[in-house]
Amino acid sequence: MHIKRQLNPIIDELSTVEQSAEENTSTDIEKREKLYASIEKLKQQYNQRLEEVLMDILPQAFAIVKETARRFKTYVQLITTATARDRAIAANTSYVKIRDDQAIWHNQWNVAGNPMVWDMLHYDVQLIGGVILHQGKVAEMATGEGKTLVATLPAFLNALTGKGVHIVTVNDYLAKRDAAWMGPLYEFHGLTVDCINKYPAHSKERQQAYQADIVYGTNNEFGFDYLRDNITNSPEELVQRELHFAMVDEVDSVLIDDARTPLIISGPVEDSNEQEYNTLQPRIRKLYQAQKELVIQLLQTAKNQIEAGKEQEGGLALLRAHRGLPKHRPLIKYLSEVGIKQILRKTENYYLQDNARMMPEADEPLLFTIDERHNSIELTDRGLEYITQKEEDPQFFVLPDIGSEIARIENTQTLNEQEKTAKKETLINDYTAKSQRIHVLNQLLKAYTLFEKDVEYIVVNNQVKIVDEQTGRVLEGRRYSDGLHQAMEAKEQVRIEKASQTYATITLQNYFRMYHKLAGMTGTAATEAGEFWEIYGLEVVIAPTNSPVVRVDKDDKVYKTSREKFQAIIKEITTRTQQRRPVLVGTTSVEISELVSRMLTMRKIDHQVLNAKHHQKEATIIAEAGKTGTVTIATNMAGRGTDIKLTPEAKAAGGLAIIGTERHESRRVDRQLRGRSGRQGDVGSSQFFVSLEDSLMRLFGSERIARIMDKMGLKDGEVIQHNMITRSIERAQKKVEQSNFAIRKRLLEYDNVMNAQREVIYQRRNHALLGKRLDLDVMSMLHDMVEDLLSPREGMEQEDRSVALLKIFGREITPDPFNTQVNTVQRINTTYQATLKLYEEKKKDLQNNLW
């Protein structure tokens, strides 16, 4: 009531202006646009005043939530006078019972299938986190600080407005869990809570879920519902209401890591080319094998030449091997030897000078070249010859020069017009077929050389599924675009799905920027504070921890080869388990997690594996991970959303030991992994193991580290550990982060152009769907079209403009729109009024005939 009373003056004024806008039938577009602009201005004033009122009542609202949590923690039952809402909840749940006119609220309810007794109370630092979120900022709160509980404070406060609060999580499990876990806290005060992930898209249940005061769901489902709403055919099918306030859990994962992949609603295309993938796949497999054999020969040549002191010849063979297959394991191992990487860089710099003028000479024996840093691949002329079969046209994979060919046909005197047209059609059809063939060829080549099974994707039930590089989760329902996913299906010889076309698309950046207020929480945001501010206008605030962090973060241990590194990791795991400490091993891919698992199995060390193949066992595995002597191997723990709680015995043994098998390209993911240990002042430690063969070190690692190791003359199995090395690795990570930020920023710049069009189209579509402002939109479109046709511009003759007007309206416009004796502005206004009159006549005619 207090909120409404404070806002009543603006609400009354808004109602008056909206009513006058609806009743206004003037044909003066400018006046009516001003009227609607004043409505938008009043809405902004309303939102601004609303935020001021909410800040005034924030202490009372937060105190109510905290006191509710305290009472649920202290008492087994809370007894209140039963309301109609209490009775409705009691009919569907077990934690509310009705006795006569009393509602009995129990402090135990089911969460994700397990009974849970409420035992939490907000700490003071959590109240600080709640204030940060309410202010529309990003709260960085360490793992284990209770971000899920923190969200209840601003969620309750903002839900009092009746405009809805969206709490966004990274996966289906967390959305359903958090809605069930925190729900009674809100429901006790008469607020409604729901989770959109519980219901199918387009369903009445999902539509009703969006009407709840507090709505939980995943970022993808919120985004896809927005897109679905904008391709519906009737107002009854719309599910979302106005986007007011969103709080994003694991905000760095959602707004940064997922931001490179736009949300796309697609449908099948009639002309599908999956057969082309099956046809060309054997050729590309054969090409890849031939290049692999060539690289093996080149690597052996390089070794022999360098050993013989012929550094120049050996360096060239080494460069060719590296540009042929940079991920070839024997090559990676050889590059970790003393001085070898320096020879490669020296040779590469020689051939890159003068804008890589001499690089074709270096690439001459290769069938294709790979640029691993830019994730690109290029087929050479030799490779083109290799895959073109003997009986085929040599131009089978070569695009014709369509411009010169058409000019040649036009200049052929012996052909009549009909023959020329036929030849042009044949040429265009040939060009289309070849361009499609070349595209399929390139995508297959990418699939074979740049995408590794069990690293970038896994194969489950004869389906290729993408693995999120940040979290290690399977991205269900996601497919690579532009035919790349079909190429990977052809490579793995599973059923190739039909090609699709885009119906609607939006980036997560542009979707979340549509909310009136956006906030987020995560354990790791400080390293990306610049991006949050530049892209979303979000300030990052670091909330203090409830207890000091006593975890010991050790300097990285750097080895020359992967073999030595993994041997050291197994030794470290064995030592920690003998100390009865729980161990969490963090890996960057499914492949590495399974390698470590095999090595532990050989040594008869019991362990659990949590990766994209076993994600359904996540809650069970995490629940066991804090017990003494437990070993858990996990692919990138970022966004897991579940705390590892230590037993008293585990704390006494030294707490959770974090072992990282390599540095991730993002510092945030490493910080997420470290943060799993040392929650709420627990003891613990973290240690990363790195080798010069790791992807990060190969692509972006400082040459300085390799030189230091060369000078020290480290022998097999010897390790280097120093804070200078750790800082150098973090600088390499920073390079990658900057590169990825540039990619995301560029994607947003492209999407901003589409977004401007999307907003106009979707806005006008909604006006038509809901019957709002429709006449003004039609008038604006008529005026814009008339102005476009009558304004002087190059490339369009008066006759063409006259024909265009005739085509659109089906009759001559009077007075003459092209009378040069009247000035352009007057002609535009007169013609606009004439076209508007025609529109009204047509509308009346349709109304008479249809109704």
C-alpha positions in Angstrom: 0.0 0.0 0.0 2.9 2.4 0.8 4.4 1.8 -2.6 1.2 2.5 -4.4 0.4 5.6 -2.3 3.8 7.1 -3.2 3.3 6.4 -6.9 -0.4 7.3 -7.3 0.2 10.9 -8.7 2.3 9.5 -11.6 -0.1 6.5 -12.2 -3.1 8.9 -12.4 -1.3 11.2 -14.9 -0.1 8.2 -16.9 -3.7 6.9 -17.2 -5.0 10.3 -18.3 -2.4 10.7 -21.1 -2.9 7.0 -22.2 -6.6 7.6 -22.5 -6.2 10.8 -24.5 -3.7 9.0 -26.8 -6.3 6.2 -27.4 -9.1 8.7 -28.1 -6.9 10.9 -30.4 -7.8 10.3 -34.1 -5.8 13.1 -35.6 -3.8 12.5 -38.8 -1.0 14.7 -37.6 1.7 12.1 -36.9 4.0 14.5 -35.1 1.5 15.5 -32.5 0.5 11.9 -31.8 4.1 10.8 -31.6 4.7 13.5 -29.0 1.8 12.2 -27.0 3.2 8.7 -27.0 6.7 10.1 -26.2 5.2 11.7 -23.1 3.8 8.3 -22.1 7.3 6.8 -22.3 8.7 9.7 -20.3 6.1 9.2 -17.6 6.9 5.5 -17.5 10.6 6.4 -16.9 9.6 8.8 -14.1 7.5 6.0 -12.6 10.4 3.6 -12.6 12.7 6.2 -11.2 10.3 7.1 -8.4 9.7 3.4 -7.8 13.4 2.8 -7.1 13.4 5.7 -4.6 10.5 4.3 -2.7 12.0 0.8 -2.6 15.3 2.2 -1.2 13.2 3.9 1.6 11.6 0.6 2.6 14.6 -1.6 2.0 15.6 -1.9 5.7 12.1 -3.1 6.7 11.8 -5.5 3.8 15.2 -7.1 4.4 14.4 -7.3 8.2 11.2 -9.2 7.3 13.0 -11.8 5.2 15.8 -12.2 7.8 13.2 -12.6 10.6 11.2 -15.1 8.6 14.4 -17.2 8.0 15.2 -17.0 11.8 11.8 -18.2 12.8 11.9 -21.1 10.3 15.3 -22.0 11.7 14.3 -21.7 15.3 10.8 -23.3 15.3 9.6 -26.6 13.8 6.2 -25.0 13.1 4.9 -21.4 12.5 1.2 -20.9 13.1 -0.7 -18.1 11.4 -4.3 -17.2 10.5 -5.1 -19.1 7.3 -5.7 -17.1 4.2 -7.1 -18.2 0.8 -3.5 -18.3 -0.4 -2.4 -20.5 2.5 -5.2 -22.9 1.7 -4.2 -23.1 -2.0 -0.6 -23.9 -1.0 -1.7 -26.5 1.5 -3.7 -28.3 -1.2 -0.5 -28.9 -3.3 2.3 -29.2 -0.7 3.1 -31.0 2.5 4.8 -28.2 4.4 1.6 -26.3 5.0 -1.3 -27.8 7.0 -4.7 -26.2 7.6 -6.4 -26.7 11.0 -9.7 -24.9 11.3 -8.8 -21.2 10.7 -5.1 -21.7 11.3 -2.2 -22.3 8.8 0.6 -24.4 10.2 3.9 -23.9 8.3 6.5 -26.6 8.9 10.3 -25.9 8.6 10.9 -29.0 6.4 10.1 -29.4 2.7 11.4 -31.3 -0.3 14.2 -29.9 -2.4 15.2 -31.7 -5.6 13.6 -34.9 -4.3 15.3 -34.8 -0.9 13.7 -33.7 2.5 15.4 -30.5 3.8 15.1 -28.8 7.2 15.6 -25.0 7.0 18.8 -24.1 8.9 20.0 -20.8 7.4 20.0 -17.3 8.6 21.3 -14.3 6.7 24.8 -13.0 7.8 25.5 -9.3 7.8 27.7 -9.7 4.7 24.8 -11.3 3.0 22.7 -8.2 3.7 25.4 -6.1 2.0 25.2 -8.5 -1.0 21.4 -7.9 -1.1 21.8 -4.1 -1.2 24.4 -4.4 -4.0 21.9 -6.6 -6.0 19.0 -4.3 -5.4 21.0 -1.3 -6.7 21.4 -3.1 -10.0 25.1 -4.1 -9.7 27.2 -7.2 -9.8 28.0 -8.6 -6.4 31.2 -10.7 -6.2 30.7 -13.1 -3.3 33.1 -16.0 -2.7 32.0 -19.5 -3.1 30.1 -20.8 0.0 28.9 -17.3 1.0 25.3 -18.2 0.3 24.5 -16.3 -2.9 21.2 -18.3 -3.3 20.0 -17.0 0.1 21.3 -13.5 -0.6 18.9 -13.3 -3.7 15.9 -13.7 -1.4 16.4 -10.2 0.0 16.2 -8.1 -3.2 13.7 -10.6 -4.7 11.3 -10.1 -1.9 11.7 -6.3 -1.9 11.2 -5.9 -5.7 8.4 -8.5 -5.8 6.3 -6.0 -3.7 6.0 -3.8 -6.8 3.9 -6.5 -8.5 6.0 -6.2 -11.7 7.7 -9.6 -11.3 11.3 -10.6 -10.5 13.2 -13.0 -12.7 16.0 -15.1 -11.0 18.2 -16.5 -13.7 20.3 -19.6 -13.1 22.7 -21.5 -15.4 21.0 -24.9 -15.6 17.7 -26.6 -15.2 18.6 -28.4 -12.0 19.5 -25.2 -10.1 16.4 -23.3 -11.3 14.1 -26.1 -10.0 16.1 -26.6 -6.8 16.3 -22.9 -5.9 12.6 -22.3 -6.5 11.7 -25.2 -4.2 14.4 -24.3 -1.6 13.7 -20.6 -1.2 10.0 -20.7 -2.2 8.4 -21.0 1.3 10.3 -18.0 2.5 8.3 -15.8 0.0 5.1 -17.8 0.1 4.8 -17.2 3.9 4.2 -13.6 3.1 1.6 -14.2 0.4 4.0 -13.8 -2.6 3.8 -16.4 -5.5 6.8 -18.3 -6.7 7.2 -20.5 -9.8 9.9 -22.0 -12.1 9.4 -21.8 -15.9 11.6 -24.8 -16.5 9.0 -27.1 -14.9 6.6 -26.6 -17.8 6.8 -27.0 -21.6 7.2 -24.0 -23.9 3.9 -22.4 -25.2 1.9 -24.1 -22.4 -0.7 -22.5 -20.2 1.3 -23.5 -17.2 4.3 -21.6 -18.3 2.1 -18.6 -19.1 0.8 -18.7 -15.5 4.3 -19.2 -14.1 5.3 -15.8 -15.6 2.5 -14.2 -13.7 4.1 -15.2 -10.4 5.8 -12.5 -8.2 9.1 -14.3 -8.3 10.0 -16.5 -11.3 13.1 -18.9 -11.5 14.4 -20.2 -14.8 17.5 -20.6 -16.9 18.9 -17.8 -19.1 18.2 -19.8 -22.3 14.5 -20.4 -21.4 13.9 -16.7 -20.6 15.6 -15.7 -23.9 13.8 -18.3 -26.0 10.4 -17.4 -24.5 11.1 -13.8 -25.6 11.8 -15.0 -29.2 8.8 -17.4 -29.2 6.5 -14.5 -28.0 7.6 -12.5 -31.1 6.7 -15.3 -33.6 3.3 -16.1 -32.1 0.0 -15.5 -34.0 -2.3 -14.4 -31.2 -2.2 -12.5 -27.9 -3.4 -15.6 -26.0 -0.1 -17.3 -26.8 2.1 -14.7 -25.3 3.8 -15.9 -22.0 6.1 -13.1 -20.9 5.1 -9.8 -19.4 7.1 -6.6 -19.2 10.8 -7.3 -18.4 11.3 -5.4 -15.1 14.0 -6.9 -12.8 16.4 -9.8 -13.4 19.0 -11.2 -11.0 21.5 -13.5 -12.7 23.3 -16.2 -10.7 26.8 -17.0 -12.0 26.5 -13.8 -13.9 30.0 -14.1 -15.5 29.1 -17.5 -17.0 25.8 -16.2 -18.4 26.7 -12.7 -19.5 30.3 -13.3 -20.6 30.9 -17.0 -21.4 27.5 -17.6 -23.1 27.5 -14.2 -24.8 29.5 -15.5 -27.8 26.6 -17.8 -28.7 23.4 -16.1 -29.8 20.0 -17.7 -29.0 18.4 -19.0 -32.3 15.0 -20.4 -33.0 15.2 -22.3 -36.3 13.2 -24.5 -38.5 13.9 -27.0 -41.3 14.8 -25.9 -44.8 13.3 -27.5 -47.9 16.6 -27.9 -49.8 18.8 -29.8 -47.3 22.3 -30.8 -48.3 23.1 -33.6 -45.7 23.9 -36.0 -48.6 26.7 -33.7 -49.6 28.4 -34.2 -46.2 28.2 -38.0 -46.6 29.6 -37.8 -50.1 32.6 -35.6 -49.3 33.4 -37.1 -45.8 35.5 -40.0 -47.1 37.6 -37.6 -49.2 38.3 -35.3 -46.2 39.1 -38.3 -44.0 41.6 -39.5 -46.6 43.0 -35.9 -46.9 43.4 -35.6 -43.2 45.2 -39.0 -43.0 47.6 -38.0 -45.9 48.4 -34.7 -44.1 49.1 -36.6 -40.9 51.5 -38.9 -42.6 53.2 -35.9 -44.2 53.5 -34.2 -40.8 55.1 -37.3 -39.3 57.7 -37.3 -42.1 58.3 -33.5 -41.8 58.8 -33.8 -38.0 61.3 -36.6 -38.5 63.2 -34.5 -41.1 63.2 -31.5 -38.7 64.7 -33.7 -35.9 67.4 -35.1 -38.1 68.3 -31.7 -39.6 68.4 -29.9 -36.3 70.5 -32.7 -34.7 72.9 -32.4 -37.7 73.3 -28.7 -37.0 71.3 -27.6 -40.1 69.0 -25.3 -38.2 67.6 -23.4 -41.2 66.5 -26.6 -43.1 65.3 -28.2 -39.9 63.4 -25.0 -38.8 61.5 -25.0 -42.2 60.5 -28.6 -41.8 59.4 -27.9 -38.2 57.3 -24.9 -39.3 55.7 -26.9 -42.0 54.8 -29.7 -39.5 53.4 -27.0 -37.1 51.3 -25.4 -39.8 50.1 -28.8 -41.0 48.9 -30.2 -37.6 49.7 -28.0 -34.6 47.9 -30.4 -32.2 50.0 -33.5 -33.3 51.2 -34.9 -29.9 54.7 -35.9 -30.9 55.2 -32.4 -32.3 54.0 -30.8 -29.1 56.3 -33.0 -27.1 59.3 -32.1 -29.4 58.6 -28.4 -29.0 59.0 -28.7 -25.3 62.6 -29.7 -25.7 65.4 -27.2 -25.0 65.7 -24.5 -27.7 63.3 -26.1 -30.2 60.4 -23.6 -29.7 62.9 -20.8 -30.3 63.9 -22.3 -33.7 60.2 -22.6 -34.7 59.5 -18.9 -33.8 62.7 -17.7 -35.6 61.7 -19.6 -38.7 58.1 -18.4 -38.5 59.1 -14.8 -38.1 61.4 -15.1 -41.2 58.5 -16.3 -43.4 56.0 -13.8 -41.9 58.0 -10.7 -42.8 56.7 -8.5 -45.7 53.1 -9.4 -44.9 53.9 -13.1 -45.1 55.0 -12.8 -48.7 57.2 -15.9 -48.5 54.6 -18.1 -46.5 53.3 -19.8 -49.7 56.9 -21.2 -50.2 56.8 -22.6 -46.7 53.3 -24.1 -47.2 54.1 -25.6 -50.7 54.2 -29.3 -49.7 51.1 -29.1 -47.3 47.6 -30.1 -48.3 46.0 -27.6 -45.9 47.3 -25.1 -43.3 45.9 -24.5 -39.8 46.1 -21.2 -37.8 45.4 -22.5 -34.3 45.3 -19.1 -32.7 42.6 -17.8 -35.0 40.8 -21.2 -35.3 41.0 -21.0 -39.1 41.9 -23.5 -41.8 42.8 -23.1 -45.5 43.0 -25.7 -48.3 46.1 -25.4 -50.5 46.2 -25.9 -54.3 48.0 -29.2 -53.6 45.2 -30.3 -51.3 42.6 -29.3 -53.9 44.3 -31.5 -56.5 44.4 -34.4 -53.9 40.7 -34.4 -53.3 39.7 -33.9 -56.9 39.2 -37.4 -58.4 40.9 -38.3 -61.6 37.7 -38.7 -63.7 36.3 -35.4 -62.4 36.4 -31.9 -63.9 39.6 -30.1 -62.5 37.3 -27.2 -61.7 35.0 -29.4 -59.5 35.9 -27.4 -56.4 36.7 -24.1 -58.1 34.2 -21.3 -58.2 33.7 -19.7 -61.6 34.4 -15.9 -62.0 30.7 -15.1 -62.4 31.2 -11.5 -63.4 33.6 -12.2 -66.3 31.6 -15.3 -67.4 28.4 -13.3 -67.7 30.2 -10.5 -69.6 31.6 -13.2 -72.0 28.1 -14.6 -72.6 26.7 -11.1 -73.2 29.5 -10.4 -75.8 29.0 -13.6 -77.7 27.4 -12.5 -81.0 26.3 -16.0 -82.1 23.8 -16.4 -79.3 20.2 -15.0 -79.3 18.6 -13.5 -76.1 16.9 -16.8 -75.2 20.2 -18.8 -75.4 22.0 -16.1 -73.4 19.4 -16.4 -70.6 19.7 -20.2 -70.6 23.5 -20.0 -70.4 23.3 -17.5 -67.6 20.9 -19.7 -65.6 23.3 -22.7 -66.1 26.2 -20.6 -64.9 24.4 -19.4 -61.8 23.2 -22.9 -60.9 26.8 -24.2 -61.4 28.1 -21.3 -59.1 25.4 -22.1 -56.4 26.2 -25.9 -56.4 30.0 -25.3 -56.3 29.8 -22.7 -53.5 27.7 -25.1 -51.4 30.1 -27.9 -52.1 33.1 -25.8 -51.1 31.3 -24.7 -48.0 30.7 -28.3 -47.0 34.3 -29.1 -47.8 35.6 -26.4 -45.5 33.3 -27.3 -42.6 34.3 -31.0 -42.8 38.0 -29.9 -42.8 37.3 -27.8 -39.6 35.5 -30.8 -38.0 38.5 -33.1 -38.6 41.3 -30.7 -37.6 40.0 -28.1 -35.1 37.3 -30.1 -33.1 38.4 -33.0 -30.9 36.0 -35.6 -29.6 35.7 -35.6 -25.8 37.2 -32.0 -25.7 34.9 -29.7 -27.7 32.1 -32.3 -28.0 31.0 -35.8 -27.0 29.0 -38.5 -28.8 26.0 -39.8 -26.7 23.3 -42.1 -28.1 24.6 -41.5 -31.7 24.2 -37.8 -31.2 27.0 -35.1 -31.3 26.6 -32.9 -28.2 28.5 -29.7 -27.6 30.5 -29.4 -24.3 30.6 -26.0 -22.7 34.3 -25.1 -22.5 33.7 -23.0 -19.4 31.6 -25.4 -17.3 32.2 -28.8 -18.8 28.4 -29.2 -19.1 26.6 -30.6 -22.2 24.8 -27.8 -24.0 21.5 -29.6 -24.6 19.6 -28.5 -27.7 22.5 -26.4 -28.9 24.0 -27.0 -32.4 26.9 -25.3 -34.2 25.6 -23.2 -37.0 26.5 -22.8 -40.6 26.7 -26.6 -41.3 29.6 -27.2 -38.8 27.5 -29.5 -36.6 26.5 -31.6 -39.6 30.1 -31.9 -40.6 30.9 -33.2 -37.1 28.0 -35.7 -37.4 29.5 -36.9 -40.8 32.9 -37.2 -39.2 31.6 -39.4 -36.3 29.4 -41.3 -38.8 26.1 -40.7 -36.9 22.8 -39.6 -38.4 23.1 -36.2 -40.0 20.3 -33.9 -38.9 18.6 -31.7 -41.5 19.9 -28.2 -42.1 17.9 -25.4 -40.5 17.0 -21.8 -41.1 16.8 -19.0 -38.6 13.3 -17.8 -37.6 14.3 -15.5 -34.7 17.6 -14.7 -33.0 19.0 -12.5 -30.2 22.2 -12.4 -28.2 22.0 -12.7 -24.5 23.6 -9.3 -24.2 20.8 -7.6 -26.0 18.1 -9.7 -24.3 19.3 -8.8 -20.7 19.8 -5.2 -21.6 16.0 -4.9 -22.2 15.3 -5.3 -18.4 14.5 -2.1 -16.5 17.0 -3.2 -13.9 19.7 -6.0 -14.1 21.9 -7.4 -11.3 24.1 -10.4 -10.9 26.1 -12.4 -8.5 29.1 -14.7 -8.8 32.3 -15.7 -7.1 34.5 -14.3 -9.9 33.6 -11.0 -11.5 36.5 -8.6 -10.7 38.7 -9.7 -13.6 35.9 -8.9 -16.0 34.7 -5.7 -14.4 35.6 -3.6 -17.5 33.5 -5.7 -19.7 30.5 -5.7 -17.4 30.6 -1.9 -17.3 31.3 -1.4 -21.0 28.6 -3.8 -22.3 25.9 -3.8 -19.6 26.6 -0.6 -17.6 27.0 -2.9 -14.5 29.3 -1.9 -11.7 31.1 -4.8 -9.9 31.2 -4.6 -6.1 33.2 -7.1 -4.0 31.3 -8.1 -0.9 33.5 -9.1 2.1 33.5 -12.7 3.2 31.8 -13.7 6.5 34.9 -15.4 7.7 38.5 -14.7 6.6 39.8 -17.0 3.8 42.6 -19.2 5.2 43.1 -21.4 2.1 46.7 -21.7 1.0 47.1 -20.9 -2.8 50.4 -22.3 -3.9 52.5 -21.2 -6.9 52.1 -23.2 -10.0 54.3 -26.2 -10.6 55.6 -26.1 -14.2 56.9 -29.2 -16.0 58.4 -29.6 -19.5 56.1 -32.3 -20.7 52.6 -33.5 -20.1 53.8 -37.0 -19.1 55.9 -35.6 -16.2 53.1 -33.3 -15.2 50.5 -36.1 -14.9 52.9 -38.3 -13.0 53.4 -35.5 -10.5 49.6 -35.0 -10.3 49.0 -38.7 -9.4 51.8 -38.5 -6.8 50.2 -35.4 -5.3 46.7 -37.1 -5.2 48.2 -40.1 -3.5 50.0 -38.0 -0.9 46.8 -36.0 -0.1 44.6 -39.1 0.2 47.2 -40.7 2.5 46.7 -37.6 4.7 42.9 -38.4 4.6 42.2 -35.1 3.0 39.3 -34.9 0.4 40.7 -34.0 -3.1 39.1 -32.2 -6.0 40.9 -32.6 -9.3 39.8 -29.9 -11.8 40.3 -30.7 -15.5 39.6 -28.6 -18.7 38.1 -31.4 -20.8 36.3 -34.8 -20.7 39.4 -36.4 -22.3 41.7 -35.2 -19.5 39.3 -36.2 -16.7 39.1 -39.7 -18.2 42.9 -39.9 -18.5 43.4 -39.0 -14.9 40.6 -41.5 -14.0 42.5 -44.3 -15.8 45.7 -43.5 -14.1 44.1 -43.5 -10.7 42.3 -46.8 -11.5 45.7 -48.4 -12.4 46.9 -47.3 -8.9 43.7 -48.7 -7.3 42.7 -45.2 -5.9 39.0 -44.9 -5.5 37.5 -41.8 -7.1 34.4 -40.2 -8.7 34.2 -38.6 -12.1 32.0 -35.6 -12.8 32.1 -34.5 -16.4 29.7 -33.9 -19.4 29.1 -37.7 -19.6 28.1 -38.1 -16.0 26.4 -34.7 -15.2 23.2 -36.4 -14.1 25.0 -37.7 -11.0 26.2 -34.2 -10.1 24.4 -33.6 -6.8 25.3 -37.1 -5.4 29.0 -36.8 -6.4 29.3 -33.2 -4.9 27.6 -34.4 -1.6 30.3 -37.1 -1.2 33.2 -34.8 -2.2 33.8 -33.3 1.3 34.4 -36.6 3.1 37.8 -37.8 4.2 40.0 -39.5 1.6 37.5 -38.8 -1.2 38.9 -38.1 -4.7 36.6 -36.2 -7.1 37.6 -35.5 -10.7 35.5 -32.6 -12.1 35.5 -30.9 -15.5 35.6 -27.1 -14.9 33.6 -26.5 -11.7 32.4 -23.1 -12.8 28.7 -22.7 -12.5 28.2 -25.9 -10.6 26.2 -24.0 -8.0 26.6 -26.7 -5.3 28.9 -26.3 -2.3 31.3 -29.0 -1.1 30.6 -29.2 2.6 33.4 -30.7 4.7 33.0 -33.3 7.5 34.7 -32.4 10.8 37.2 -35.2 10.1 38.1 -33.7 6.7 38.6 -30.3 8.3 40.9 -31.8 10.9 42.9 -33.5 8.2 43.7 -30.2 6.4 40.5 -29.5 4.4 39.8 -29.8 0.7 42.9 -30.0 -1.5 42.3 -28.5 -5.0 44.5 -29.9 -7.8 44.3 -28.2 -11.2 45.6 -30.3 -14.1 46.3 -27.2 -16.2 45.5 -23.5 -16.3 42.3 -22.6 -18.1 42.4 -19.8 -20.7 40.2 -17.7 -18.3 41.5 -16.7 -14.9 37.8 -16.7 -13.7 37.5 -20.5 -14.2 40.7 -21.1 -12.2 39.4 -18.8 -9.4 36.1 -20.7 -9.4 38.1 -24.0 -9.0 40.2 -22.5 -6.1 37.1 -21.1 -4.5 35.6 -24.6 -4.0 38.1 -24.9 -1.1 38.2 -22.6 2.0 34.4 -21.8 2.1 33.3 -20.0 5.3 36.8 -19.9 6.8 37.5 -23.6 6.2 41.1 -24.8 5.9 42.3 -26.0 2.5 44.8 -25.6 -0.3 45.0 -25.2 -4.1 47.8 -26.2 -6.5 47.9 -26.0 -10.3 50.1 -28.2 -12.4 51.3 -26.8 -15.8 53.4 -28.2 -18.7 54.8 -26.4 -21.7 52.7 -28.8 -23.8 49.4 -27.3 -22.5 47.2 -25.5 -25.0 47.5 -22.1 -23.1 51.3 -22.4 -22.9 51.7 -23.4 -26.5 49.5 -20.7 -27.9 49.9 -17.7 -25.6 52.5 -18.7 -23.0 55.5 -16.5 -22.5 58.6 -17.4 -24.4 60.4 -16.3 -21.3 59.3 -19.4 -19.3 60.6 -21.7 -22.0 63.9 -19.8 -22.1 64.3 -19.9 -18.3 63.7 -23.7 -18.3 66.2 -24.1 -21.2 68.9 -22.1 -19.3 68.3 -24.0 -16.1 68.8 -27.2 -18.1 66.0 -29.0 -16.3 66.0 -32.7 -16.6 63.0 -35.1 -17.0 60.6 -34.9 -14.1 62.2 -31.7 -12.6 59.8 -28.9 -11.7 60.1 -25.1 -11.6 57.9 -23.3 -9.0 58.1 -19.5 -8.5 55.7 -16.6 -8.2 57.3 -15.0 -11.2 56.3 -18.0 -13.3 52.7 -17.9 -11.9 52.4 -14.2 -12.8 53.7 -14.9 -16.3 51.0 -17.6 -16.8 48.4 -15.1 -15.6 49.6 -12.6 -18.2 49.1 -15.3 -20.9 45.5 -15.8 -19.6 44.9 -12.1 -19.7 45.9 -12.1 -23.4 43.3 -14.7 -24.2 40.7 -12.9 -22.1 41.3 -9.7 -24.1 41.0 -11.6 -27.3 37.7 -13.2 -26.3 36.4 -9.9 -25.1 37.1 -8.4 -28.5 35.2 -11.3 -30.2 32.2 -10.8 -27.9 32.3 -7.0 -28.4 32.4 -7.5 -32.2 29.5 -9.9 -32.1 27.5 -7.3 -30.1 28.4 -4.6 -32.6 27.0 -6.7 -35.4 23.9 -7.6 -33.4 23.3 -4.0 -32.4 22.5 -3.3 -36.1 20.0 -6.2 -36.2 18.7 -5.2 -32.7 17.7 -1.8 -33.9 15.7 -3.4 -36.7 14.4 -6.2 -34.3 13.1 -3.6 -31.8 11.1 -1.7 -34.5 9.7 -4.9 -36.1 8.8 -6.6 -32.8 7.3 -3.4 -31.5 5.1 -2.9 -34.5 4.2 -6.6 -34.5 3.1 -6.3 -30.9 1.1 -3.2 -31.6 -0.7 -5.2 -34.4 -1.1 -8.3 -32.2 -2.6 -6.3 -29.3 -4.4 -3.7 -31.4 -2.4 -0.8 -29.8 -1.2 2.3 -31.8 -1.9 0.4 -35.0 -3.4 3.4 -36.9 -0.4 5.5 -35.9 2.0 2.8 -37.1 0.2 2.6 -40.5 0.2 6.4 -40.8 4.0 6.5 -40.1 4.7 3.8 -42.6 2.6 5.5 -45.3 4.3 8.9 -44.6 7.8 7.2 -44.7 7.1 5.5 -47.9 5.7 8.6 -49.6 8.6 10.7 -48.4 11.0 8.1 -49.7 9.4 8.0 -53.2 9.0 11.7 -53.6 12.3 12.9 -52.1 14.9 13.6 -54.9 17.6 10.9 -55.0 19.9 9.3 -57.5 19.3 6.0 -59.2 15.5 6.2 -59.5 13.7 7.9 -62.3 10.3 9.7 -62.0 8.7 7.0 -64.1 9.9 4.3 -61.7 8.6 6.2 -58.7 5.2 6.6 -60.4 5.1 2.9 -61.2 6.0 2.1 -57.6 3.1 4.2 -56.2 0.7 2.6 -58.7 1.8 -0.9 -57.7 1.3 -0.2 -54.0 -2.1 1.6 -54.1 -3.5 0.1 -57.3 -4.7 3.4 -58.7 -3.5 6.9 -59.8 -2.8 9.3 -57.0 -4.4 12.8 -57.4 -3.3 15.6 -57.4 -0.1 14.6 -59.3 2.6 13.7 -56.8 5.3 14.7 -59.3 4.1 18.2 -60.1 7.4 20.1 -60.2 5.6 23.5 -59.8 4.8 22.5 -56.2 7.7 22.3 -53.6 8.7 18.8 -52.3 7.4 19.3 -48.7 4.0 20.3 -49.9 3.8 17.4 -52.5 4.8 14.9 -49.7 2.0 16.2 -47.4 -0.6 16.3 -50.1 0.3 12.8 -51.4 0.4 11.5 -47.8 -3.2 12.7 -47.2 -4.3 11.2 -50.5 -2.8 7.8 -49.7 -4.2 7.9 -46.2 -7.7 8.5 -47.7 -7.2 5.5 -50.0 -6.2 3.4 -47.0 -9.3 4.4 -45.0 -11.5 3.6 -48.0 -9.8 0.2 -48.3 -10.2 -0.5 -44.6 -13.9 0.4 -44.7 -14.4 -1.8 -47.8 -12.8 -4.8 -46.0 -14.9 -4.2 -42.9 -18.1 -4.2 -44.9 -17.2 -7.3 -46.9 -15.7 -9.3 -44.0 -18.1 -8.5 -41.2 
